[in-house]
Amino acid sequence: MQPAHPAHASGAVASTWLAPRDVVIIGGAGFIGSNLALRLLQDHPSCSLTLIDNMSAGGSMRIADLAGDQRVHVHEVDIRTPRDLAGLLPAGALLIHLASNPNIAAATTNPAIDFDAGTAVTNAVVEAARVSGIARIVYASGSGVYGDRGQALLREDDACLAPVSTYAASKIAGEALLSAYAEMFDIPAHVFRFGNVVGPRQTHGVGFDFALRLMADPSALRVLGDGTQSKTYVHVNDVIDGILLALATDSGELFTILNIGTDEYLTVADIASLAIELICPESATRIEFGDSPRGWLGDVPVMRMSSQRIRARGWSPRVSSRDAVAEGICWVRDCLRPDGSPR
Ligand SMILES: NC(=O)c1ccc[n+]([C@@H]2O[C@H](COP(=O)([O-])OP(=O)(O)OC[C@H]3O[C@@H](n4cnc5c(N)ncnc54)[C@H](O)[C@@H]3O)[C@@H](O)[C@H]2O)c1
């Protein structure tokens, strides 16, 4: 496992953040969760961390280096059957909810997946939070909530949210549940709408897929869509900086929504070329593009996001989109086998 990106090894904002002693991360063995856990332990030595995860994303390897830490308590639990979820949540804790179905295309054959693994799960989380007296909830939403808006710059106060996937619909439902629980039960919530998050320990995504496919067969790379899809890619440690900064500069509002993305955009064709350069530069790899601008049903081919709200609090990404994607690809190359299992 590689260390955190040097630029983020000790975040400037984190030292000013008065963390509660107890932090619970649901989905804590996933990509963002494991990086966040590492960062909290580094920056807040007195924190006590509960990681709840069903390990469906192959997570145990991503938290293997945290396993011996006395401050970390890991519960392998599927919160779709949340019998005892409230019992795992210490009163007064900060709860960070990151669990969801990662595969937008899965709904093509299983249209209920995002309701079951997203909306229903978030409902179980907010209710367990209410019962156990959680102090604050952080929720991972995504740019998909805005829908397919082409070149329009997506802002948090956009009134019209028109998702084109059940994944994004479940994210809006989750946001709505948090808003309602904030108002009705006085549980403050921070919602973060991320762009594509990349970096070490990633579990999915275009760079991740390309890296594994090229490691298995460098002769050809099949691309979903025509390669023109164009989106923002943000380093996971920049995302974590944004979350910690938002908590540190909390204005006392009950419900806060913040976009987090860079102002740079990469195409899928750019990422294919980068993956070839980093995985198999000596091979004459044939890139096989599809013929649709959309990669799959529910894909948003062009996304432009404003992160002005979090920038106004002093955040800016430290890593360019290209470097962030490259670091994620190199992590896959160096830490995983072609079947995705750990080296
Ligand atoms: N990675 C991105 O590009 C991105 C972009 C926008 C939003 N998000 C959101 O951020 C959150 C974290 O993303 P990630 O990339 O770390 O995903 P991830 O799949 O790596 O992590 C999610 C974790 O949740 C766990 N999980 C899922 N369902 C569960 C359940 N029912 N019970 C217990 N554990 C469960 C998984 O095992 C996994 O370890 C997700 O909600 C995702 O939708 C991610």
The ligand as a Gaussian input file, in Angstrom:
#p B3LYP/6-31G(d) Opt

LIG

0 1
 N      -15.626000       7.598000      -6.318000
 C      -16.288000       8.521000      -6.999000
 O      -15.889000       8.938000      -8.087000
 C      -17.554000       9.116000      -6.414000
 C      -18.152000      10.209000      -7.060000
 C      -19.325000      10.739000      -6.543000
 C      -19.895000      10.189000      -5.406000
 N      -19.290000       9.119000      -4.808000
 C      -19.918000       8.523000      -3.635000
 O      -18.979000       8.481000      -2.564000
 C      -19.224000       7.320000      -1.771000
 C      -17.935000       6.543000      -1.635000
 O      -17.455000       6.224000      -2.930000
 P      -16.236000       5.233000      -3.145000
 O      -15.656000       5.534000      -4.464000
 O      -15.387000       5.226000      -1.933000
 O      -17.013000       3.861000      -3.266000
 P      -16.583000       2.415000      -2.786000
 O      -17.479000       1.444000      -3.473000
 O      -15.115000       2.230000      -2.910000
 O      -16.917000       2.475000      -1.232000
 C      -18.190000       2.252000      -0.705000
 C      -18.063000       1.242000       0.399000
 O      -19.355000       1.001000       0.923000
 C      -19.486000      -0.379000       1.186000
 N      -20.906000      -0.706000       1.119000
 C      -21.724000      -0.596000       0.043000
 N      -22.969000      -1.014000       0.368000
 C      -22.914000      -1.381000       1.682000
 C      -23.869000      -1.909000       2.584000
 N      -25.135000      -2.168000       2.199000
 N      -23.499000      -2.186000       3.849000
 C      -22.208000      -1.936000       4.246000
 N      -21.261000      -1.460000       3.423000
 C      -21.610000      -1.179000       2.160000
 C      -18.665000      -1.065000       0.099000
 O      -18.225000      -2.369000       0.475000
 C      -17.498000      -0.109000      -0.070000
 O      -16.394000      -0.496000       0.725000
 C      -20.336000       6.543000      -2.479000
 O      -21.550000       6.849000      -1.867000
 C      -20.312000       7.085000      -3.891000
 O      -21.570000       6.995000      -4.522000
 C      -18.132000       8.577000      -5.279000

